[in-house]
Structure formats: structure tokens, C-alpha cells
């Protein structure tokens, strides 16, 4: 993955987390906080795997 793609993905993740932080700040419902926490954790895990860290799962076609 080229560096520009990684930087844009990092920017998108930062803006996503910022948006969810603002949402939680204004709404302040316990159920929403739990759901946003779980969704953010899953998004960060997917971002980490997609950025090439850890052992990414790839599927190869056999010709």
C-alpha cells in the first residue's frame, strides 16, 4: 500500500473518531457509548490489519 493511501486512511480514521467523539459528547446515552466503543474498536482493528501490520489474511486464487 503506497504511503499516500496510508496517510489518507489515517486521516479518514481520525475524522471518523472525531465525529463519533462529538456525537457521544452531545448525546451522552450509555447505550450509544457502548455501541460506538465497539464499532470504533472494530474499525481500528480493521485499519490495523489493512495497513499491513500483523498477519493479514489474504486469499489467493489458484490458476
PyMOL commands that set and color helices and strands:
alter all, ss='L'
color gray80, all
select helices_A, chain A and resi 3-27+30-50
alter helices_A, ss='H'
color red, helices_A
deselect
rebuild
show_as cartoon
